[in-house]
Amino acid sequence: MNTTLSRLRSFGHSLLFPTVRTNRCDGVIHILAFVLMFIDHSGKMLFHNMEIMRILGRMAFPLFAYSLAVGVIFSHDSHKYLTRIALLALVSQPLYALGLAHENAAMYSVPFFKNPLLACLTFYLNSWQTPSILLSLCLALGILIAIREKNLILAIALYVLCERFAGSFDYGIHGIRLILLFYFFSQYPILFAIVSGGYLLWWSASTGSSYAILGQRFSMEVFALPAILFCAFPLPRTFRLPRWLTYGFYPAHLLLLAILSKI
């Protein structure tokens, strides 16, 4: 009995404070995520009839989500890590609205030549009517940091907040949950693949019916499954991308898409 309880405590501790035994090669993960994200967003904005680009792009979010989940484990200062993601979200938000066609009438309610400063402020504030995925990543990261600091009340409060306002976030509460699962099971590659892959299948089966596979209908998210299997595979850490590229690619590609889509 004591041995069983000890093993259960050890397993519980490994879920809350895991080491990473899944894919540690964050350089490759980031490169794949960037390429797939650009393919996805280009398919949306520039090549409207090429559905295959949107299908391939479904793998980008799990790669970014996994990178975030294990990033908090590797980080020497998780608060600075959160600050960098939050600053990236603040800088990228108007580019997200322009680059991915999330503009709204309120953004242009103040004429620029009449009051340039107020027009820019109005444009920026109203761009947050449709937040980018970075807001979801910030909230998930906040939950993980609270867990690692043993502040479970804050972690639960943040999760409840996410549940309450999930409809306002990119990928909704499903994206938040997937990030948490990536974190909890990063010490157990096989469990990681089973639990995270199973959740993704349930998510795609419960939220859409566009694609029939083996008699079951799924949303497009089902095509993200290969990315989860790749994250589960225990590759060693071989190289890292420069920080300027890791954080600069997202706003840079949005700016490029905003320009190309307007030409």
ChimeraX commands (.cxc) that place a marker at each C-alpha (Angstrom):
marker #1 position 0.00,0.00,0.00 radius 0.5
marker #1 position 2.78,2.44,0.94 radius 0.5
marker #1 position 4.59,1.65,-2.30 radius 0.5
marker #1 position 1.44,2.32,-4.32 radius 0.5
marker #1 position 0.81,5.64,-2.56 radius 0.5
marker #1 position 4.43,6.63,-3.09 radius 0.5
marker #1 position 4.16,5.89,-6.79 radius 0.5
marker #1 position 0.94,7.86,-7.06 radius 0.5
marker #1 position 2.53,10.84,-5.32 radius 0.5
marker #1 position 5.54,10.60,-7.62 radius 0.5
marker #1 position 3.29,10.45,-10.69 radius 0.5
marker #1 position 1.24,13.42,-9.47 radius 0.5
marker #1 position 4.42,15.42,-8.84 radius 0.5
marker #1 position 5.71,14.58,-12.33 radius 0.5
marker #1 position 2.48,15.90,-13.84 radius 0.5
marker #1 position 2.66,19.23,-12.01 radius 0.5
marker #1 position 6.45,19.65,-12.22 radius 0.5
marker #1 position 7.55,17.59,-15.24 radius 0.5
marker #1 position 10.88,17.23,-16.94 radius 0.5
marker #1 position 10.83,17.08,-20.72 radius 0.5
marker #1 position 11.27,13.63,-22.21 radius 0.5
marker #1 position 9.24,14.31,-25.32 radius 0.5
marker #1 position 10.68,16.31,-28.24 radius 0.5
marker #1 position 13.37,18.69,-26.99 radius 0.5
marker #1 position 14.53,19.96,-30.40 radius 0.5
marker #1 position 12.91,23.37,-30.20 radius 0.5
marker #1 position 14.85,24.72,-33.19 radius 0.5
marker #1 position 13.26,22.21,-35.58 radius 0.5
marker #1 position 9.87,22.67,-33.91 radius 0.5
marker #1 position 9.98,26.43,-34.43 radius 0.5
marker #1 position 11.08,26.14,-38.06 radius 0.5
marker #1 position 8.26,23.72,-38.86 radius 0.5
marker #1 position 5.76,25.88,-36.98 radius 0.5
marker #1 position 6.82,29.03,-38.85 radius 0.5
marker #1 position 6.67,27.36,-42.27 radius 0.5
marker #1 position 3.29,25.73,-41.61 radius 0.5
marker #1 position 1.84,28.94,-40.16 radius 0.5
marker #1 position 2.94,30.92,-43.21 radius 0.5
marker #1 position 1.44,28.27,-45.51 radius 0.5
marker #1 position -1.82,28.39,-43.56 radius 0.5
marker #1 position -2.11,32.16,-43.51 radius 0.5
marker #1 position -1.06,32.48,-47.16 radius 0.5
marker #1 position -3.79,30.00,-48.04 radius 0.5
marker #1 position -6.33,32.14,-46.23 radius 0.5
marker #1 position -5.25,35.50,-47.63 radius 0.5
marker #1 position -3.63,34.83,-51.03 radius 0.5
marker #1 position -4.59,31.40,-52.38 radius 0.5
marker #1 position -8.26,31.02,-51.52 radius 0.5
marker #1 position -8.87,27.91,-53.62 radius 0.5
marker #1 position -5.98,25.86,-52.24 radius 0.5
marker #1 position -7.60,24.08,-49.31 radius 0.5
marker #1 position -4.52,21.88,-48.88 radius 0.5
marker #1 position -2.66,24.93,-47.54 radius 0.5
marker #1 position -5.23,25.35,-44.75 radius 0.5
marker #1 position -5.10,21.62,-44.01 radius 0.5
marker #1 position -1.30,21.66,-43.71 radius 0.5
marker #1 position -1.56,24.76,-41.57 radius 0.5
marker #1 position -3.56,22.92,-38.90 radius 0.5
marker #1 position -0.28,21.51,-37.62 radius 0.5
marker #1 position 1.14,24.94,-36.78 radius 0.5
marker #1 position -0.87,25.59,-33.61 radius 0.5
marker #1 position 0.05,22.34,-31.81 radius 0.5
marker #1 position 3.72,23.01,-32.55 radius 0.5
marker #1 position 3.54,26.52,-31.09 radius 0.5
marker #1 position 1.44,25.27,-28.17 radius 0.5
marker #1 position 3.94,22.52,-27.41 radius 0.5
marker #1 position 6.85,24.94,-27.66 radius 0.5
marker #1 position 5.17,27.17,-25.11 radius 0.5
marker #1 position 4.34,24.29,-22.77 radius 0.5
marker #1 position 7.91,23.00,-22.62 radius 0.5
marker #1 position 9.38,26.49,-22.85 radius 0.5
marker #1 position 8.13,27.30,-19.36 radius 0.5
marker #1 position 9.95,24.20,-18.09 radius 0.5
marker #1 position 13.23,25.19,-19.74 radius 0.5
marker #1 position 12.94,28.89,-18.91 radius 0.5
marker #1 position 15.32,30.31,-16.32 radius 0.5
marker #1 position 12.87,33.14,-15.61 radius 0.5
marker #1 position 9.27,32.28,-16.45 radius 0.5
marker #1 position 8.04,35.78,-15.64 radius 0.5
marker #1 position 10.37,37.29,-18.24 radius 0.5
marker #1 position 9.18,34.60,-20.64 radius 0.5
marker #1 position 5.57,35.66,-20.07 radius 0.5
marker #1 position 6.55,39.32,-20.44 radius 0.5
marker #1 position 8.13,38.64,-23.85 radius 0.5
marker #1 position 5.02,36.81,-25.09 radius 0.5
marker #1 position 2.77,39.58,-23.76 radius 0.5
marker #1 position 4.84,42.31,-25.44 radius 0.5
marker #1 position 4.76,40.33,-28.68 radius 0.5
marker #1 position 0.97,40.14,-28.39 radius 0.5
marker #1 position 0.71,43.91,-27.85 radius 0.5
marker #1 position 2.96,44.70,-30.82 radius 0.5
marker #1 position 1.42,42.13,-33.17 radius 0.5
marker #1 position -2.28,42.73,-32.56 radius 0.5
marker #1 position -2.90,45.47,-35.18 radius 0.5
marker #1 position -0.80,43.55,-37.71 radius 0.5
marker #1 position -2.92,40.47,-36.96 radius 0.5
marker #1 position -6.08,42.43,-37.77 radius 0.5
marker #1 position -4.60,43.77,-41.01 radius 0.5
marker #1 position -2.72,40.68,-42.12 radius 0.5
marker #1 position -5.50,38.14,-41.56 radius 0.5
marker #1 position -8.59,40.22,-42.41 radius 0.5
marker #1 position -9.88,40.74,-38.87 radius 0.5
marker #1 position -10.62,44.42,-39.38 radius 0.5
marker #1 position -13.88,45.98,-38.22 radius 0.5
marker #1 position -15.69,49.25,-38.84 radius 0.5
marker #1 position -14.88,50.64,-35.39 radius 0.5
marker #1 position -11.17,50.56,-36.19 radius 0.5
marker #1 position -11.74,53.21,-38.87 radius 0.5
marker #1 position -14.37,55.27,-37.02 radius 0.5
marker #1 position -11.98,58.21,-36.52 radius 0.5
marker #1 position -10.58,59.77,-39.73 radius 0.5
marker #1 position -6.80,59.74,-39.69 radius 0.5
marker #1 position -6.33,63.20,-41.23 radius 0.5
marker #1 position -8.78,64.71,-38.76 radius 0.5
marker #1 position -7.04,63.45,-35.62 radius 0.5
marker #1 position -4.06,61.17,-36.34 radius 0.5
marker #1 position -3.28,60.30,-32.70 radius 0.5
marker #1 position -6.87,59.47,-31.79 radius 0.5
marker #1 position -7.30,57.56,-35.06 radius 0.5
marker #1 position -4.28,55.37,-34.32 radius 0.5
marker #1 position -5.43,54.75,-30.75 radius 0.5
marker #1 position -8.95,53.90,-31.92 radius 0.5
marker #1 position -7.58,51.59,-34.60 radius 0.5
marker #1 position -5.37,49.80,-32.10 radius 0.5
marker #1 position -7.91,49.39,-29.31 radius 0.5
marker #1 position -10.64,48.13,-31.62 radius 0.5
marker #1 position -8.28,45.65,-33.25 radius 0.5
marker #1 position -8.59,43.72,-29.97 radius 0.5
marker #1 position -12.19,42.84,-30.78 radius 0.5
marker #1 position -10.63,39.75,-32.38 radius 0.5
marker #1 position -7.51,38.89,-30.36 radius 0.5
marker #1 position -4.65,36.93,-31.90 radius 0.5
marker #1 position -3.57,33.49,-30.73 radius 0.5
marker #1 position -0.96,35.20,-28.56 radius 0.5
marker #1 position -3.63,36.14,-26.00 radius 0.5
marker #1 position -4.51,32.47,-25.59 radius 0.5
marker #1 position -0.82,31.61,-25.26 radius 0.5
marker #1 position -0.35,34.29,-22.58 radius 0.5
marker #1 position -3.27,33.00,-20.53 radius 0.5
marker #1 position -2.12,29.39,-20.81 radius 0.5
marker #1 position 1.40,30.41,-19.84 radius 0.5
marker #1 position 0.01,32.28,-16.83 radius 0.5
marker #1 position -1.75,29.10,-15.67 radius 0.5
marker #1 position 1.43,27.05,-16.07 radius 0.5
marker #1 position 3.55,29.57,-14.17 radius 0.5
marker #1 position 1.00,29.59,-11.33 radius 0.5
marker #1 position 1.16,25.77,-11.20 radius 0.5
marker #1 position 4.95,25.76,-11.12 radius 0.5
marker #1 position 4.91,28.32,-8.31 radius 0.5
marker #1 position 2.40,26.13,-6.42 radius 0.5
marker #1 position -0.23,28.86,-6.56 radius 0.5
marker #1 position -3.09,26.54,-7.44 radius 0.5
marker #1 position -5.79,29.08,-6.51 radius 0.5
marker #1 position -4.44,31.50,-9.14 radius 0.5
marker #1 position -4.08,28.67,-11.68 radius 0.5
marker #1 position -7.69,27.60,-11.16 radius 0.5
marker #1 position -8.92,31.22,-11.28 radius 0.5
marker #1 position -7.14,31.82,-14.58 radius 0.5
marker #1 position -8.52,28.58,-16.02 radius 0.5
marker #1 position -12.08,29.52,-14.96 radius 0.5
marker #1 position -11.54,32.92,-16.61 radius 0.5
marker #1 position -10.50,31.14,-19.81 radius 0.5
marker #1 position -13.60,28.93,-19.66 radius 0.5
marker #1 position -15.82,31.99,-19.18 radius 0.5
marker #1 position -14.44,33.99,-22.08 radius 0.5
marker #1 position -13.26,31.15,-24.32 radius 0.5
marker #1 position -15.46,32.32,-27.18 radius 0.5
marker #1 position -13.29,35.42,-27.51 radius 0.5
marker #1 position -10.01,33.51,-27.91 radius 0.5
marker #1 position -8.43,31.99,-30.99 radius 0.5
marker #1 position -8.88,28.19,-30.68 radius 0.5
marker #1 position -11.06,28.79,-27.62 radius 0.5
marker #1 position -10.82,26.72,-24.48 radius 0.5
marker #1 position -9.76,23.69,-26.51 radius 0.5
marker #1 position -6.46,25.36,-27.32 radius 0.5
marker #1 position -5.86,26.21,-23.65 radius 0.5
marker #1 position -6.61,22.63,-22.60 radius 0.5
marker #1 position -4.28,21.20,-25.24 radius 0.5
marker #1 position -1.41,23.35,-23.96 radius 0.5
marker #1 position -2.05,22.14,-20.42 radius 0.5
marker #1 position -2.06,18.50,-21.56 radius 0.5
marker #1 position 1.21,19.05,-23.41 radius 0.5
marker #1 position 2.73,20.35,-20.19 radius 0.5
marker #1 position 1.34,17.69,-17.85 radius 0.5
marker #1 position 2.46,14.73,-19.96 radius 0.5
marker #1 position 5.78,16.02,-21.33 radius 0.5
marker #1 position 7.63,13.55,-19.10 radius 0.5
marker #1 position 5.81,10.54,-20.60 radius 0.5
marker #1 position 6.06,10.38,-24.43 radius 0.5
marker #1 position 3.62,7.48,-24.91 radius 0.5
marker #1 position 1.01,8.95,-22.55 radius 0.5
marker #1 position 1.60,12.32,-24.21 radius 0.5
marker #1 position 0.69,10.89,-27.62 radius 0.5
marker #1 position -2.32,8.95,-26.33 radius 0.5
marker #1 position -3.85,11.66,-24.14 radius 0.5
marker #1 position -3.11,14.69,-26.36 radius 0.5
marker #1 position -3.93,12.82,-29.57 radius 0.5
marker #1 position -7.13,11.48,-28.05 radius 0.5
marker #1 position -8.16,14.95,-26.92 radius 0.5
marker #1 position -7.49,16.38,-30.38 radius 0.5
marker #1 position -9.64,13.67,-31.99 radius 0.5
marker #1 position -12.45,14.38,-29.54 radius 0.5
marker #1 position -12.10,18.12,-30.14 radius 0.5
marker #1 position -12.28,17.76,-33.92 radius 0.5
marker #1 position -15.15,15.25,-33.72 radius 0.5
marker #1 position -17.22,17.47,-31.43 radius 0.5
marker #1 position -16.76,20.77,-33.25 radius 0.5
marker #1 position -17.19,19.97,-36.93 radius 0.5
marker #1 position -18.35,17.61,-39.64 radius 0.5
marker #1 position -16.51,18.71,-42.75 radius 0.5
marker #1 position -14.31,15.65,-43.19 radius 0.5
marker #1 position -15.34,11.99,-43.00 radius 0.5
marker #1 position -12.68,9.53,-41.82 radius 0.5
marker #1 position -13.55,5.87,-41.16 radius 0.5
marker #1 position -17.21,6.72,-40.80 radius 0.5
marker #1 position -16.63,9.55,-38.30 radius 0.5
marker #1 position -16.90,13.20,-39.22 radius 0.5
marker #1 position -14.30,15.69,-38.02 radius 0.5
marker #1 position -13.42,19.35,-38.24 radius 0.5
marker #1 position -10.22,20.45,-39.95 radius 0.5
marker #1 position -8.36,20.22,-36.61 radius 0.5
marker #1 position -8.04,16.46,-37.13 radius 0.5
marker #1 position -5.22,17.17,-39.58 radius 0.5
marker #1 position -3.11,18.50,-36.69 radius 0.5
marker #1 position -2.60,14.97,-35.34 radius 0.5
marker #1 position 0.80,14.41,-37.06 radius 0.5
marker #1 position 2.18,17.46,-35.24 radius 0.5
marker #1 position 1.20,15.97,-31.88 radius 0.5
marker #1 position 2.93,12.70,-32.75 radius 0.5
marker #1 position 6.03,14.65,-33.79 radius 0.5
marker #1 position 6.03,16.52,-30.47 radius 0.5
marker #1 position 5.75,13.22,-28.60 radius 0.5
marker #1 position 8.83,11.75,-30.30 radius 0.5
marker #1 position 11.83,12.17,-27.96 radius 0.5
marker #1 position 14.30,13.99,-30.20 radius 0.5
marker #1 position 17.29,15.58,-28.40 radius 0.5
marker #1 position 17.89,19.31,-28.29 radius 0.5
marker #1 position 20.42,20.04,-31.04 radius 0.5
marker #1 position 20.09,23.75,-31.81 radius 0.5
marker #1 position 18.01,26.82,-31.04 radius 0.5
marker #1 position 16.92,29.67,-33.28 radius 0.5
marker #1 position 18.10,33.19,-32.46 radius 0.5
marker #1 position 15.67,34.96,-30.15 radius 0.5
marker #1 position 15.13,37.80,-32.63 radius 0.5
marker #1 position 13.88,35.28,-35.20 radius 0.5
marker #1 position 11.78,33.33,-32.70 radius 0.5
marker #1 position 9.89,36.45,-31.63 radius 0.5
marker #1 position 10.18,38.47,-34.82 radius 0.5
marker #1 position 8.79,36.04,-37.37 radius 0.5
marker #1 position 5.17,36.32,-36.26 radius 0.5
marker #1 position 4.71,40.10,-36.67 radius 0.5
marker #1 position 6.98,40.13,-39.76 radius 0.5
marker #1 position 4.89,37.55,-41.62 radius 0.5
marker #1 position 1.67,39.39,-40.69 radius 0.5
marker #1 position 3.09,42.63,-42.08 radius 0.5
marker #1 position 4.09,40.84,-45.29 radius 0.5
marker #1 position 0.63,39.31,-45.67 radius 0.5
marker #1 position -1.02,42.68,-45.01 radius 0.5
marker #1 position 1.00,44.21,-47.84 radius 0.5
marker #1 position 0.56,41.34,-50.31 radius 0.5
marker #1 position -3.18,41.04,-49.69 radius 0.5
marker #1 position -3.68,44.73,-50.43 radius 0.5
marker #1 position -1.74,44.69,-53.72 radius 0.5
marker link #1:1,2 radius 0.2
marker link #1:2,3 radius 0.2
marker link #1:3,4 radius 0.2
marker link #1:4,5 radius 0.2
marker link #1:5,6 radius 0.2
marker link #1:6,7 radius 0.2
marker link #1:7,8 radius 0.2
marker link #1:8,9 radius 0.2
marker link #1:9,10 radius 0.2
marker link #1:10,11 radius 0.2
marker link #1:11,12 radius 0.2
marker link #1:12,13 radius 0.2
marker link #1:13,14 radius 0.2
marker link #1:14,15 radius 0.2
marker link #1:15,16 radius 0.2
marker link #1:16,17 radius 0.2
marker link #1:17,18 radius 0.2
marker link #1:18,19 radius 0.2
marker link #1:19,20 radius 0.2
marker link #1:20,21 radius 0.2
marker link #1:21,22 radius 0.2
marker link #1:22,23 radius 0.2
marker link #1:23,24 radius 0.2
marker link #1:24,25 radius 0.2
marker link #1:25,26 radius 0.2
marker link #1:26,27 radius 0.2
marker link #1:27,28 radius 0.2
marker link #1:28,29 radius 0.2
marker link #1:29,30 radius 0.2
marker link #1:30,31 radius 0.2
marker link #1:31,32 radius 0.2
marker link #1:32,33 radius 0.2
marker link #1:33,34 radius 0.2
marker link #1:34,35 radius 0.2
marker link #1:35,36 radius 0.2
marker link #1:36,37 radius 0.2
marker link #1:37,38 radius 0.2
marker link #1:38,39 radius 0.2
marker link #1:39,40 radius 0.2
marker link #1:40,41 radius 0.2
marker link #1:41,42 radius 0.2
marker link #1:42,43 radius 0.2
marker link #1:43,44 radius 0.2
marker link #1:44,45 radius 0.2
marker link #1:45,46 radius 0.2
marker link #1:46,47 radius 0.2
marker link #1:47,48 radius 0.2
marker link #1:48,49 radius 0.2
marker link #1:49,50 radius 0.2
marker link #1:50,51 radius 0.2
marker link #1:51,52 radius 0.2
marker link #1:52,53 radius 0.2
marker link #1:53,54 radius 0.2
marker link #1:54,55 radius 0.2
marker link #1:55,56 radius 0.2
marker link #1:56,57 radius 0.2
marker link #1:57,58 radius 0.2
marker link #1:58,59 radius 0.2
marker link #1:59,60 radius 0.2
marker link #1:60,61 radius 0.2
marker link #1:61,62 radius 0.2
marker link #1:62,63 radius 0.2
marker link #1:63,64 radius 0.2
marker link #1:64,65 radius 0.2
marker link #1:65,66 radius 0.2
marker link #1:66,67 radius 0.2
marker link #1:67,68 radius 0.2
marker link #1:68,69 radius 0.2
marker link #1:69,70 radius 0.2
marker link #1:70,71 radius 0.2
marker link #1:71,72 radius 0.2
marker link #1:72,73 radius 0.2
marker link #1:73,74 radius 0.2
marker link #1:74,75 radius 0.2
marker link #1:75,76 radius 0.2
marker link #1:76,77 radius 0.2
marker link #1:77,78 radius 0.2
marker link #1:78,79 radius 0.2
marker link #1:79,80 radius 0.2
marker link #1:80,81 radius 0.2
marker link #1:81,82 radius 0.2
marker link #1:82,83 radius 0.2
marker link #1:83,84 radius 0.2
marker link #1:84,85 radius 0.2
marker link #1:85,86 radius 0.2
marker link #1:86,87 radius 0.2
marker link #1:87,88 radius 0.2
marker link #1:88,89 radius 0.2
marker link #1:89,90 radius 0.2
marker link #1:90,91 radius 0.2
marker link #1:91,92 radius 0.2
marker link #1:92,93 radius 0.2
marker link #1:93,94 radius 0.2
marker link #1:94,95 radius 0.2
marker link #1:95,96 radius 0.2
marker link #1:96,97 radius 0.2
marker link #1:97,98 radius 0.2
marker link #1:98,99 radius 0.2
marker link #1:99,100 radius 0.2
marker link #1:100,101 radius 0.2
marker link #1:101,102 radius 0.2
marker link #1:102,103 radius 0.2
marker link #1:103,104 radius 0.2
marker link #1:104,105 radius 0.2
marker link #1:105,106 radius 0.2
marker link #1:106,107 radius 0.2
marker link #1:107,108 radius 0.2
marker link #1:108,109 radius 0.2
marker link #1:109,110 radius 0.2
marker link #1:110,111 radius 0.2
marker link #1:111,112 radius 0.2
marker link #1:112,113 radius 0.2
marker link #1:113,114 radius 0.2
marker link #1:114,115 radius 0.2
marker link #1:115,116 radius 0.2
marker link #1:116,117 radius 0.2
marker link #1:117,118 radius 0.2
marker link #1:118,119 radius 0.2
marker link #1:119,120 radius 0.2
marker link #1:120,121 radius 0.2
marker link #1:121,122 radius 0.2
marker link #1:122,123 radius 0.2
marker link #1:123,124 radius 0.2
marker link #1:124,125 radius 0.2
marker link #1:125,126 radius 0.2
marker link #1:126,127 radius 0.2
marker link #1:127,128 radius 0.2
marker link #1:128,129 radius 0.2
marker link #1:129,130 radius 0.2
marker link #1:130,131 radius 0.2
marker link #1:131,132 radius 0.2
marker link #1:132,133 radius 0.2
marker link #1:133,134 radius 0.2
marker link #1:134,135 radius 0.2
marker link #1:135,136 radius 0.2
marker link #1:136,137 radius 0.2
marker link #1:137,138 radius 0.2
marker link #1:138,139 radius 0.2
marker link #1:139,140 radius 0.2
marker link #1:140,141 radius 0.2
marker link #1:141,142 radius 0.2
marker link #1:142,143 radius 0.2
marker link #1:143,144 radius 0.2
marker link #1:144,145 radius 0.2
marker link #1:145,146 radius 0.2
marker link #1:146,147 radius 0.2
marker link #1:147,148 radius 0.2
marker link #1:148,149 radius 0.2
marker link #1:149,150 radius 0.2
marker link #1:150,151 radius 0.2
marker link #1:151,152 radius 0.2
marker link #1:152,153 radius 0.2
marker link #1:153,154 radius 0.2
marker link #1:154,155 radius 0.2
marker link #1:155,156 radius 0.2
marker link #1:156,157 radius 0.2
marker link #1:157,158 radius 0.2
marker link #1:158,159 radius 0.2
marker link #1:159,160 radius 0.2
marker link #1:160,161 radius 0.2
marker link #1:161,162 radius 0.2
marker link #1:162,163 radius 0.2
marker link #1:163,164 radius 0.2
marker link #1:164,165 radius 0.2
marker link #1:165,166 radius 0.2
marker link #1:166,167 radius 0.2
marker link #1:167,168 radius 0.2
marker link #1:168,169 radius 0.2
marker link #1:169,170 radius 0.2
marker link #1:170,171 radius 0.2
marker link #1:171,172 radius 0.2
marker link #1:172,173 radius 0.2
marker link #1:173,174 radius 0.2
marker link #1:174,175 radius 0.2
marker link #1:175,176 radius 0.2
marker link #1:176,177 radius 0.2
marker link #1:177,178 radius 0.2
marker link #1:178,179 radius 0.2
marker link #1:179,180 radius 0.2
marker link #1:180,181 radius 0.2
marker link #1:181,182 radius 0.2
marker link #1:182,183 radius 0.2
marker link #1:183,184 radius 0.2
marker link #1:184,185 radius 0.2
marker link #1:185,186 radius 0.2
marker link #1:186,187 radius 0.2
marker link #1:187,188 radius 0.2
marker link #1:188,189 radius 0.2
marker link #1:189,190 radius 0.2
marker link #1:190,191 radius 0.2
marker link #1:191,192 radius 0.2
marker link #1:192,193 radius 0.2
marker link #1:193,194 radius 0.2
marker link #1:194,195 radius 0.2
marker link #1:195,196 radius 0.2
marker link #1:196,197 radius 0.2
marker link #1:197,198 radius 0.2
marker link #1:198,199 radius 0.2
marker link #1:199,200 radius 0.2
marker link #1:200,201 radius 0.2
marker link #1:201,202 radius 0.2
marker link #1:202,203 radius 0.2
marker link #1:203,204 radius 0.2
marker link #1:204,205 radius 0.2
marker link #1:205,206 radius 0.2
marker link #1:206,207 radius 0.2
marker link #1:207,208 radius 0.2
marker link #1:208,209 radius 0.2
marker link #1:209,210 radius 0.2
marker link #1:210,211 radius 0.2
marker link #1:211,212 radius 0.2
marker link #1:212,213 radius 0.2
marker link #1:213,214 radius 0.2
marker link #1:214,215 radius 0.2
marker link #1:215,216 radius 0.2
marker link #1:216,217 radius 0.2
marker link #1:217,218 radius 0.2
marker link #1:218,219 radius 0.2
marker link #1:219,220 radius 0.2
marker link #1:220,221 radius 0.2
marker link #1:221,222 radius 0.2
marker link #1:222,223 radius 0.2
marker link #1:223,224 radius 0.2
marker link #1:224,225 radius 0.2
marker link #1:225,226 radius 0.2
marker link #1:226,227 radius 0.2
marker link #1:227,228 radius 0.2
marker link #1:228,229 radius 0.2
marker link #1:229,230 radius 0.2
marker link #1:230,231 radius 0.2
marker link #1:231,232 radius 0.2
marker link #1:232,233 radius 0.2
marker link #1:233,234 radius 0.2
marker link #1:234,235 radius 0.2
marker link #1:235,236 radius 0.2
marker link #1:236,237 radius 0.2
marker link #1:237,238 radius 0.2
marker link #1:238,239 radius 0.2
marker link #1:239,240 radius 0.2
marker link #1:240,241 radius 0.2
marker link #1:241,242 radius 0.2
marker link #1:242,243 radius 0.2
marker link #1:243,244 radius 0.2
marker link #1:244,245 radius 0.2
marker link #1:245,246 radius 0.2
marker link #1:246,247 radius 0.2
marker link #1:247,248 radius 0.2
marker link #1:248,249 radius 0.2
marker link #1:249,250 radius 0.2
marker link #1:250,251 radius 0.2
marker link #1:251,252 radius 0.2
marker link #1:252,253 radius 0.2
marker link #1:253,254 radius 0.2
marker link #1:254,255 radius 0.2
marker link #1:255,256 radius 0.2
marker link #1:256,257 radius 0.2
marker link #1:257,258 radius 0.2
marker link #1:258,259 radius 0.2
marker link #1:259,260 radius 0.2
marker link #1:260,261 radius 0.2
marker link #1:261,262 radius 0.2
marker link #1:262,263 radius 0.2
view
